[in-house]
Amino acid sequence: MTDGGGIFVALTSCRDEERVEEFLTWYAEVQFRNALAVDGVDAATLYRSTEPGEPGFLAIYSLTGDVVDTAARFRAAIEDRHAAGDLTELLEVRLARAFKVEKRMTSSLSGSPVSEDVDGT
């Protein structure tokens, strides 16, 4: 069986709308750098909602290898940073969860969808 990887997602918001730029700087300079130092976390992307209301941000971390193990290492790293005082007080986490790939579909050169079997079947 081929491991198709997965993602770790975090729905977050900034506790102080007047300090959003500081929050975004923390994500780029602290959170993402620390996340990418975890073995098996190979990409990090932060999205901002286009809809009004909370939560305002979605962080997606691309995971490789065994998703359960990688997610556990990632969570442990976050807990270690929290204990060290490295998390910003601006961060409010609404959801944090890992997902493994079950099925993937991509577009072919002709524009038609192409299904990929993740488990090798």
C-alpha positions in Angstrom: 0.0 0.0 0.0 1.4 3.4 -1.0 1.1 6.1 1.7 -0.5 9.2 0.0 0.4 11.6 2.8 -2.0 14.0 4.2 -2.6 17.4 5.7 -2.8 19.0 9.1 -5.3 21.8 9.2 -5.9 24.6 11.7 -8.8 27.0 11.7 -7.6 30.0 13.6 -8.4 33.6 14.3 -6.5 36.6 15.6 -7.8 37.7 19.1 -7.1 41.4 18.3 -8.1 42.7 14.9 -5.9 45.8 15.4 -2.8 43.4 15.6 -3.5 41.2 12.6 -0.2 42.2 10.9 1.7 41.1 14.0 -0.3 37.9 13.9 0.6 37.3 10.3 4.3 38.0 11.0 4.3 35.5 13.8 2.8 32.9 11.5 5.4 33.5 8.8 8.5 33.9 11.0 7.8 31.7 14.0 5.0 29.2 13.4 5.8 28.1 9.8 9.5 28.0 10.4 9.0 25.7 13.5 6.4 23.6 11.7 8.8 23.0 8.7 11.5 21.9 11.1 9.3 18.9 12.0 10.3 15.8 10.0 7.4 15.0 7.7 6.0 18.5 7.4 7.0 19.6 4.0 4.9 22.7 3.3 2.8 25.3 5.1 0.2 27.7 3.7 -1.9 30.3 5.5 -5.2 31.3 3.9 -7.4 34.3 4.9 -11.1 34.0 4.7 -12.9 36.1 2.1 -16.1 35.8 4.2 -16.8 38.0 7.2 -16.9 36.4 10.6 -14.8 33.9 12.5 -12.5 32.0 12.1 -10.5 34.2 9.8 -7.6 32.0 8.9 -6.9 28.4 7.7 -3.4 27.0 8.0 -2.7 23.9 6.0 0.5 21.8 6.6 1.4 19.2 4.0 2.4 15.9 5.7 4.5 13.1 4.2 5.3 9.6 5.5 3.0 8.1 8.1 0.4 10.8 8.7 -0.4 9.7 12.2 3.2 9.7 13.3 3.9 13.0 11.6 0.9 14.6 13.1 1.9 13.4 16.5 5.4 14.8 16.1 3.9 18.1 14.9 1.5 18.3 17.9 4.3 17.5 20.3 6.4 20.3 18.8 3.5 22.7 19.2 3.1 21.7 22.9 6.9 22.1 23.5 6.8 25.6 22.0 3.7 26.5 24.0 5.5 25.4 27.2 8.5 27.5 26.2 6.2 30.5 25.7 6.8 30.6 21.9 3.1 30.8 20.9 1.5 34.3 20.5 -1.4 35.3 22.7 -3.1 36.5 19.5 -3.7 32.9 18.3 -7.1 31.4 18.9 -7.4 27.9 17.5 -10.9 26.7 16.5 -10.0 23.4 15.0 -6.7 21.5 14.6 -6.8 18.1 13.0 -4.8 15.8 10.7 -6.3 14.1 7.6 -4.8 11.4 5.4 -5.3 11.2 1.7 -8.1 8.7 0.7 -8.6 9.6 -2.9 -7.0 12.2 -5.2 -8.2 13.6 -8.5 -6.2 15.8 -10.8 -6.8 17.5 -14.1 -5.3 15.9 -17.2 -3.8 17.9 -20.1 -7.1 17.8 -21.8 -8.8 19.3 -18.8 -10.6 16.1 -17.9 -10.4 14.8 -14.3 -8.1 11.9 -13.7 -8.6 9.8 -10.6 -5.5 8.6 -8.7 -5.6 5.5 -6.5 -3.7 6.5 -3.3 -3.5 3.0 -1.9 -2.0 1.4 -5.1 -5.1 -0.5 -6.1 
